[in-house]
């Protein structure tokens, strides 16, 4: 069983999660694809809603068993991936999975789905704006901030490999652009009437 998919990727802090939440609120045909990860759960996160939290050892076992569509070791010992069972769950509901994934995870998903996926890259207006957003989030210490910014530089170089690049300068404009791109890829007209 295989259907279409929407992939939203960006460097951390570019606004992809905000855009994904908006898309889910206005388009009931989409269903959030919950990723699995091996990092510790944050206080504001819920198991089975934000992520499936699994240990590093279990994650590695599930890689060997072929349970993932894609996976990445984003930082040493810190794995993220998409379980095949998650896609089956969404398609059985008659919905289209919407992925909120890092850039390299997004490229892996695009490779897996090919033309059955629309891959959107959310780009910050500049690295300076991205740094400011990350600082304002208050979730990064100085070392973590440096790592994220270094990684962001590598991720921004991948933007051209996505189907569509959306610059998130004004959030409302980014919302409209993302919704229009998805509307051209899957039929959301019935959903727009209901929302």
Secondary structure, 3 states (H helix, E strand, C coil): CCCCEEEEEECCCCCHHHHHHHHHHHCCCEEECCEEECCCCCCCCCECCCEEECCHHHHHHHHHCCCEEEEEEEECCEEEEEEHHHHHHHHHCCCEEEEEECHHHHHHHHHHHHHHEEEEEEEECCHHHHHHHHHHHCCCCHHHHHHHHHHHHHHHCCHHHCCEEEEECCHHHHHHHHHHHHHHHCCCHHHHHHC
